[in-house]
Amino acid sequence: MGGLAEKMRTKLVAEFNPQHIDLIDDSEKHRGHAGHREGGESHFRLSIVSAQFEGQSRLERQRAINHVLREELVDLVHALSISAKTPTEAS
């Protein structure tokens, strides 16, 4: 895991105390597309399960994640695909 991915993961763990988190660098799949950078860490896929998402809509969950990662999303990350579930939804 690269430095940017590790920084993002650390922030997400600190904020959401997830039961499961998987942050995958999908940048290589986007070679030749907008936002791709040599060396990766431009396109990510996030799967996160947290009790903190209880009572939140899909949009509210995505907004909360985007808020936590706002610094990274401004200039460094071109795309972030998010799957955010509660423990009940994940089982």
N, C-alpha and C positions, 0 to 999 in steps of 0.2 A: 504494500500500500504506500502510495506516494505521500509527500508532506502535506499537500492540500487535502487529500482524502482523509488523512489522519486528523488534521485540524477540524475538519467538518464532523467527523465521527465523534471526536472528543466533545464538541459543542452539543451535538445531539444527545449523547449519553448524559451529559451534565444537566440538560434541560428536561428531557423526557423520561429518564431512568427506564429505558426500554427493556422488555423481557427478551426481545430479539431485535437485532439490527444488522442489516447487510447493505453495505455501500459499495457498489461495483462501478469501476471505471470502464465505461463503454466507449471511450473516445476512439479507439481503433476502428470500431464499427462505423464511424462517421468520417473516416478519411475521405477528403475531397468535398465534404459538405461544409456549410457555413459554420464558423466557430471552431473548427478542428485546429488543434495545435500539435506540432511535433512534440513528442514526449508525453502526450496525453493530459489527463486531468482537465478536460474541457466538457465532457459529457458523462453524467452519472445516472445510475439507477439506484434508488433507495427503497428498501423494504424495512419497515419499522413497526414494531408492535409495542404499544404502551397503554397502560391503564389510564393515563392522562387524556387519552382521546375519547373516553366515555362521554356521551352526551354531545359530542361535536360532530358537525356535518363533515363530509369529505373536504369541502372548501375551507372550513375553519381549520381543519388539520393541516392542510397544505399551506395556508396562510401562516400558521404558527411555525411550521418548519421553515418556510421562506424567511420569516422574521429572524429566527435564530441564525440562519445562514446568510443574512442580508449582505454582509461585507464580501463574502465569497461570490455571491450571485451578481454583484454589481459589475465586476470586471473580469473575474477569473473563470467562472463556470458559465458555459454557453447554454447548457440544457441539464435539467434535473427532472427525471421521471420519479414520481412518488407513489408508493403504496403504503398507506398509514392505516393500521387496523388496531382495534382493541383486542385484548386477549381472547375474548369470547368470539369475535369475528375470525380470529386466526386459527381457532381450534376446529 
